[in-house]
Amino acid sequence: MVTIQDIANKTGVAISTVSSALGDSQKISLRTKERIREAARDMGYTPNFAARNLTQTESNTVGVVFQPQSEGNTDNDFAMQILFGINAQLIARRYLLTTATGSNWSEVFNAVKRMVEAGQVRRFILLYTVENDPIAELLRENHARVVVTGEPEVATNILYVDNDNRELGFREAQEEGDVLSLPLEFTQQKQALQKYFEQHQTVDGIVASDDKLGYLARNQAQAHLPSHPKLPTIAFNCSEYARLGGKNFYSVDVLPRTLGSEAVRLLFNDQQSPLEKTEASSVIVPYRIPKIGE
């Protein structure tokens, strides 16, 4: 197994310099970092994360926190795509990803608390925004660096990444449209949509927050509206559900992988060199409208 001593011998620098360079210390010049990293790659060096964590007050792990998930809700393509974007950036930084979730807020809180106290995790990405969040308060008390996805409920000095506001855009474009807040569980979503279409027999179209809900909503409309129309539907994410929707089903790509990638960039902005560091506290990721048939 290649050690940092081997890299130091090859590059002619001290072990401490190799360690600092691989840890992306600002005290080491970019040229020296590149030379040491190149030698490490050529020699097949793999960092010993466990040993590294024992010598640091902050682990090499980023915690990704989900809001409570229904046990029957196993298909969240948007969140998975965000995780792919997060993980790609963390691999490049030699960091690990761990997730905190649960069936209720208490379980999620305890999972995060264990990360902070036992795992020494000090960097977190929250895949939700809620007002008066005890998890966010716990992380502030422990001086963790946090990025949330979605615009924060309260205008404070919170780092966040977001897409263009879909619901706000819908309300501006169609003031008379109904906005439904559906439950998390699939069967309850189906029942809520059935009830809505039974009570509203004239519907012109559907705008859904993601493709899965759009697909479900249009199927419920077909089943419970007298004319069984193929309602024109607009949704978000460009997933397989959009392809299943067929004609008159359109999906906007909100680039969730980019959202995850930008969350990590913002999370580690404090480690950038003075020339690269910015004071940005938020990143807005644009959308992409795919061509018909794409």
LOLUMDO-549603 format. One record per residue (C-alpha): residue in one letter; chain; residue number from 1; x, y, z. Coordinates in Angstrom, 2 decimals. Example, Ala and Ser with C-alpha at 12.3 -4.5 7.8 and 13.67 -1.06 7.14 Angstrom:
// LOLUMDO-549603
NODE   type   mol   seq        xx        yy        zz
NODE      a     A     1     12.30     -4.50      7.80
NODE      s     A     2     13.67     -1.06      7.14
***
This chain:
// LOLUMDO-549603
NODE   type   mol   seq        xx        yy        zz
NODE      m     A     1      0.00      0.00      0.00
NODE      v     A     2      1.31      3.42     -0.98
NODE      t     A     3      1.78      5.82      1.96
NODE      i     A     4      2.34      9.57      2.18
NODE      q     A     5      5.94      8.74      3.12
NODE      d     A     6      6.34      7.09     -0.31
NODE      i     A     7      4.90     10.19     -2.00
NODE      a     A     8      7.20     12.42      0.05
NODE      n     A     9     10.22     10.35     -1.01
NODE      k     A    10      9.27     10.56     -4.68
NODE      t     A    11      8.52     14.29     -4.70
NODE      g     A    12     11.35     15.33     -2.38
NODE      v     A    13      9.17     17.20      0.13
NODE      a     A    14      8.31     16.68      3.79
NODE      i     A    15      5.53     14.32      4.87
NODE      s     A    16      3.68     17.30      6.37
NODE      t     A    17      3.75     19.02      2.97
NODE      v     A    18      2.27     15.95      1.28
NODE      s     A    19     -0.45     15.70      3.93
NODE      s     A    20     -1.31     19.40      3.62
NODE      a     A    21     -1.34     19.26     -0.18
NODE      l     A    22     -3.65     16.24     -0.29
NODE      g     A    23     -5.86     17.99      2.27
NODE      d     A    24     -6.07     21.05     -0.03
NODE      s     A    25     -4.44     23.37      2.51
NODE      q     A    26     -4.27     27.03      1.45
NODE      k     A    27     -0.73     27.16      2.84
NODE      i     A    28      0.55     25.03     -0.06
NODE      s     A    29      1.00     26.61     -3.48
NODE      l     A    30     -1.19     25.40     -6.34
NODE      r     A    31      1.88     24.28     -8.30
NODE      t     A    32      3.12     22.11     -5.43
NODE      k     A    33     -0.35     20.67     -4.86
NODE      e     A    34     -0.64     19.66     -8.50
NODE      r     A    35      2.82     18.02     -8.46
NODE      i     A    36      2.06     16.04     -5.31
NODE      r     A    37     -1.43     15.03     -6.49
NODE      e     A    38     -0.06     13.87     -9.83
NODE      a     A    39      2.54     11.73     -8.04
NODE      a     A    40     -0.16     10.31     -5.76
NODE      r     A    41     -2.32      9.36     -8.76
NODE      d     A    42      0.60      7.77    -10.61
NODE      m     A    43      1.53      5.72     -7.54
NODE      g     A    44     -2.05      4.59     -6.94
NODE      y     A    45     -2.33      6.26     -3.54
NODE      t     A    46     -5.62      5.74     -1.66
NODE      p     A    47     -6.18      7.95      1.41
NODE      n     A    48     -6.79      6.30      4.78
NODE      f     A    49    -10.00      8.07      5.74
NODE      a     A    50    -10.25      6.43      9.16
NODE      a     A    51     -6.78      7.58     10.19
NODE      r     A    52     -7.46     11.05      8.83
NODE      n     A    53    -10.63     11.40     10.86
NODE      l     A    54     -8.80     10.52     14.09
NODE      t     A    55     -6.52     13.52     13.67
NODE      q     A    56     -9.20     16.05     12.73
NODE      t     A    57    -12.06     17.72     14.56
NODE      e     A    58    -14.02     17.63     11.29
NODE      s     A    59    -14.51     14.37      9.41
NODE      n     A    60    -14.14     13.98      5.67
NODE      t     A    61    -17.89     13.34      5.41
NODE      v     A    62    -20.80     15.48      4.24
NODE      g     A    63    -24.24     14.77      5.66
NODE      v     A    64    -27.24     14.98      3.33
NODE      v     A    65    -30.50     15.35      5.23
NODE      f     A    66    -33.91     14.34      3.86
NODE      q     A    67    -37.25     15.43      5.23
NODE      p     A    68    -39.28     12.50      6.69
NODE      q     A    69    -40.12      9.88      4.10
NODE      s     A    70    -43.18      7.65      3.97
NODE      e     A    71    -42.24      3.96      4.18
NODE      g     A    72    -44.12      3.36      0.95
NODE      n     A    73    -42.43      6.24     -0.84
NODE      t     A    74    -39.33      4.58     -2.35
NODE      d     A    75    -39.25      6.42     -5.68
NODE      n     A    76    -37.90      9.96     -5.51
NODE      d     A    77    -36.09     10.50     -8.79
NODE      f     A    78    -35.46     14.20     -8.15
NODE      a     A    79    -33.67     13.57     -4.85
NODE      m     A    80    -31.66     10.72     -6.35
NODE      q     A    81    -30.47     12.95     -9.19
NODE      i     A    82    -29.43     15.60     -6.67
NODE      l     A    83    -27.46     12.93     -4.78
NODE      f     A    84    -25.65     11.93     -7.98
NODE      g     A    85    -24.59     15.55     -8.45
NODE      i     A    86    -23.50     15.87     -4.81
NODE      n     A    87    -21.53     12.63     -4.84
NODE      a     A    88    -19.64     13.47     -8.04
NODE      q     A    89    -18.33     16.66     -6.43
NODE      l     A    90    -17.50     14.94     -3.14
NODE      i     A    91    -15.48     12.20     -4.85
NODE      a     A    92    -13.36     14.88     -6.51
NODE      r     A    93    -12.72     16.37     -3.05
NODE      r     A    94    -12.02     12.97     -1.44
NODE      y     A    95    -15.06     13.32      0.81
NODE      l     A    96    -17.70     10.75      1.67
NODE      l     A    97    -21.49     11.11      1.59
NODE      t     A    98    -23.82      9.94      4.32
NODE      t     A    99    -27.57     10.46      4.55
NODE      a     A   100    -29.98     11.14      7.40
NODE      t     A   101    -33.63     10.23      7.00
NODE      g     A   102    -36.51      8.69      8.90
NODE      s     A   103    -40.27      8.26      8.97
NODE      n     A   104    -40.72     11.35     11.20
NODE      w     A   105    -38.83     14.50     12.20
NODE      s     A   106    -37.67     13.01     15.51
NODE      e     A   107    -35.89     10.15     13.72
NODE      v     A   108    -34.25     12.54     11.28
NODE      f     A   109    -33.14     14.84     14.13
NODE      n     A   110    -31.55     11.97     16.05
NODE      a     A   111    -29.74     10.74     12.94
NODE      v     A   112    -28.24     14.20     12.40
NODE      k     A   113    -27.33     14.49     16.08
NODE      r     A   114    -25.39     11.22     15.87
NODE      m     A   115    -23.54     12.48     12.81
NODE      v     A   116    -22.49     15.64     14.62
NODE      e     A   117    -21.60     14.11     18.00
NODE      a     A   118    -20.15     10.72     17.05
NODE      g     A   119    -19.20     11.21     13.42
NODE      q     A   120    -17.75     14.74     13.71
NODE      v     A   121    -19.61     15.77     10.56
NODE      r     A   122    -19.49     19.54     10.17
NODE      r     A   123    -20.81     20.04      6.63
NODE      f     A   124    -24.43     19.39      5.70
NODE      i     A   125    -26.79     19.76      2.76
NODE      l     A   126    -30.49     19.88      3.68
NODE      l     A   127    -32.84     18.69      0.92
NODE      y     A   128    -35.71     20.76      2.27
NODE      t     A   129    -36.56     24.13      3.82
NODE      v     A   130    -38.91     24.57      6.76
NODE      e     A   131    -39.47     27.43      9.19
NODE      n     A   132    -38.13     27.11     12.77
NODE      d     A   133    -36.25     23.93     11.90
NODE      p     A   134    -34.74     22.28     15.03
NODE      i     A   135    -32.21     20.43     12.86
NODE      a     A   136    -30.90     23.67     11.41
NODE      e     A   137    -30.71     25.09     14.94
NODE      l     A   138    -28.77     22.02     16.14
NODE      l     A   139    -26.27     22.49     13.30
NODE      r     A   140    -25.87     26.21     14.07
NODE      e     A   141    -25.14     25.41     17.73
NODE      n     A   142    -22.40     23.02     16.58
NODE      h     A   143    -20.92     25.55     14.13
NODE      a     A   144    -21.65     23.35     11.13
NODE      r     A   145    -21.58     24.77      7.63
NODE      v     A   146    -24.97     24.19      5.98
NODE      v     A   147    -26.44     24.60      2.51
NODE      v     A   148    -30.16     24.10      1.94
NODE      t     A   149    -31.93     23.30     -1.32
NODE      g     A   150    -34.80     25.66     -1.92
NODE      e     A   151    -35.18     29.25     -0.81
NODE      p     A   152    -35.22     29.49      3.02
NODE      e     A   153    -38.54     30.22      4.70
NODE      v     A   154    -36.96     33.13      6.60
NODE      a     A   155    -34.63     35.70      5.05
NODE      t     A   156    -31.46     35.10      7.08
NODE      n     A   157    -27.81     34.51      6.30
NODE      i     A   158    -28.42     30.98      5.08
NODE      l     A   159    -26.53     29.43      2.18
NODE      y     A   160    -28.90     27.94     -0.36
NODE      v     A   161    -29.28     26.66     -3.91
NODE      d     A   162    -32.59     26.79     -5.72
NODE      n     A   163    -34.39     26.47     -9.03
NODE      d     A   164    -36.67     29.16    -10.37
NODE      n     A   165    -39.79     29.09     -8.20
NODE      r     A   166    -42.22     26.80     -9.99
NODE      e     A   167    -45.29     27.47     -7.86
NODE      l     A   168    -44.78     31.24     -7.93
NODE      g     A   169    -44.42     31.13    -11.72
NODE      f     A   170    -47.62     29.13    -12.04
NODE      r     A   171    -49.55     31.56     -9.86
NODE      e     A   172    -48.35     34.52    -11.92
NODE      a     A   173    -49.20     32.82    -15.21
NODE      q     A   174    -52.57     31.43    -14.17
NODE      e     A   175    -54.15     33.31    -11.30
NODE      e     A   176    -57.37     31.30    -11.43
NODE      g     A   177    -55.70     27.90    -11.24
NODE      d     A   178    -56.01     25.65     -8.18
NODE      v     A   179    -52.87     24.65     -6.28
NODE      l     A   180    -53.18     21.28     -4.54
NODE      s     A   181    -50.87     20.19     -1.72
NODE      l     A   182    -50.81     16.41     -1.88
NODE      p     A   183    -49.82     13.94      0.87
NODE      l     A   184    -46.50     12.07      0.65
NODE      e     A   185    -48.01      8.58      0.47
NODE      f     A   186    -48.99      7.30     -2.99
NODE      t     A   187    -52.41      5.87     -2.10
NODE      q     A   188    -53.40      9.10     -0.36
NODE      q     A   189    -52.22     11.12     -3.36
NODE      k     A   190    -54.38      8.98     -5.62
NODE      q     A   191    -57.42      9.42     -3.36
NODE      a     A   192    -56.93     13.20     -3.12
NODE      l     A   193    -56.73     13.53     -6.90
NODE      q     A   194    -59.79     11.32     -7.39
NODE      k     A   195    -61.78     13.49     -4.99
NODE      y     A   196    -60.63     16.67     -6.74
NODE      f     A   197    -61.60     15.51    -10.24
NODE      e     A   198    -64.95     14.20     -9.02
NODE      q     A   199    -65.68     17.68     -7.60
NODE      h     A   200    -64.25     19.63    -10.57
NODE      q     A   201    -65.68     18.28    -13.78
NODE      t     A   202    -64.16     20.97    -16.03
NODE      v     A   203    -60.37     20.97    -16.10
NODE      d     A   204    -58.29     22.52    -18.88
NODE      g     A   205    -54.86     21.15    -18.05
NODE      i     A   206    -52.44     20.00    -15.37
NODE      v     A   207    -49.22     21.50    -14.02
NODE      a     A   208    -47.40     19.13    -11.64
NODE      s     A   209    -44.32     19.62     -9.47
NODE      d     A   210    -42.71     16.45    -10.87
NODE      d     A   211    -43.31     13.91    -13.63
NODE      k     A   212    -44.57     11.14    -11.35
NODE      l     A   213    -47.32     13.35     -9.92
NODE      g     A   214    -48.14     14.65    -13.39
NODE      y     A   215    -48.50     11.12    -14.72
NODE      l     A   216    -50.67     10.11    -11.75
NODE      a     A   217    -52.82     13.24    -12.00
NODE      r     A   218    -53.51     12.78    -15.69
NODE      n     A   219    -54.44      9.11    -15.19
NODE      q     A   220    -56.83     10.08    -12.42
NODE      a     A   221    -58.33     12.76    -14.66
NODE      q     A   222    -58.89     10.19    -17.39
NODE      a     A   223    -60.55      7.82    -14.91
NODE      h     A   224    -62.86     10.32    -13.20
NODE      l     A   225    -63.72     13.07    -15.67
NODE      p     A   226    -66.82     12.33    -17.81
NODE      s     A   227    -65.08     12.96    -21.13
NODE      h     A   228    -61.92     11.04    -20.19
NODE      p     A   229    -59.68     13.61    -21.86
NODE      k     A   230    -55.95     13.35    -22.44
NODE      l     A   231    -55.38     16.57    -20.57
NODE      p     A   232    -52.32     18.57    -21.63
NODE      t     A   233    -49.83     18.18    -18.78
NODE      i     A   234    -46.68     20.06    -17.86
NODE      a     A   235    -44.37     18.62    -15.22
NODE      f     A   236    -40.73     18.81    -14.11
NODE      n     A   237    -37.63     16.57    -13.99
NODE      c     A   238    -37.57     14.89    -17.45
NODE      s     A   239    -37.77     11.42    -15.93
NODE      e     A   240    -39.07      8.14    -17.37
NODE      y     A   241    -42.58      9.13    -16.31
NODE      a     A   242    -42.46     11.97    -18.83
NODE      r     A   243    -41.68      9.50    -21.60
NODE      l     A   244    -44.55      7.29    -20.47
NODE      g     A   245    -46.87     10.29    -20.64
NODE      g     A   246    -46.76     10.32    -24.41
NODE      k     A   247    -48.56     12.96    -26.45
NODE      n     A   248    -49.44     16.25    -24.71
NODE      f     A   249    -47.16     15.48    -21.76
NODE      y     A   250    -44.31     17.98    -21.48
NODE      s     A   251    -41.55     18.04    -18.89
NODE      v     A   252    -39.13     20.82    -17.95
NODE      d     A   253    -35.60     19.79    -17.00
NODE      v     A   254    -34.69     21.58    -13.75
NODE      l     A   255    -31.19     20.06    -13.78
NODE      p     A   256    -31.20     18.35    -10.36
NODE      r     A   257    -27.65     17.02    -10.80
NODE      t     A   258    -26.46     20.58    -11.35
NODE      l     A   259    -28.40     21.59     -8.23
NODE      g     A   260    -26.51     18.98     -6.20
NODE      s     A   261    -23.18     19.93     -7.74
NODE      e     A   262    -23.68     23.64     -7.01
NODE      a     A   263    -24.71     22.84     -3.43
NODE      v     A   264    -21.32     21.21     -2.84
NODE      r     A   265    -19.44     24.08     -4.48
NODE      l     A   266    -21.19     26.53     -2.17
NODE      l     A   267    -20.63     24.25      0.83
NODE      f     A   268    -16.85     24.28      0.28
NODE      n     A   269    -16.53     27.88     -0.80
NODE      d     A   270    -14.87     28.67      2.54
NODE      q     A   271    -11.92     26.47      1.55
NODE      q     A   272    -11.19     28.32     -1.69
NODE      s     A   273     -8.13     30.47     -2.12
NODE      p     A   274     -8.66     34.22     -1.61
NODE      l     A   275     -8.70     34.73     -5.38
NODE      e     A   276    -11.34     32.03     -5.93
NODE      k     A   277    -13.51     32.65     -2.88
NODE      t     A   278    -16.75     34.60     -3.34
NODE      e     A   279    -19.21     36.11     -0.91
NODE      a     A   280    -22.14     34.46     -2.70
NODE      s     A   281    -24.75     33.09     -0.32
NODE      s     A   282    -27.00     31.51     -2.96
NODE      v     A   283    -26.99     29.92     -6.40
NODE      i     A   284    -30.02     29.85     -8.71
NODE      v     A   285    -29.88     26.96    -11.17
NODE      p     A   286    -31.67     27.63    -14.48
NODE      y     A   287    -34.07     25.25    -16.20
NODE      r     A   288    -33.90     23.66    -19.63
NODE      i     A   289    -36.85     23.07    -21.95
NODE      p     A   290    -36.15     19.93    -23.99
NODE      k     A   291    -37.12     19.79    -27.64
NODE      i     A   292    -40.22     17.80    -28.51
NODE      g     A   293    -39.28     14.13    -28.82
NODE      e     A   294    -35.94     14.56    -27.03
***
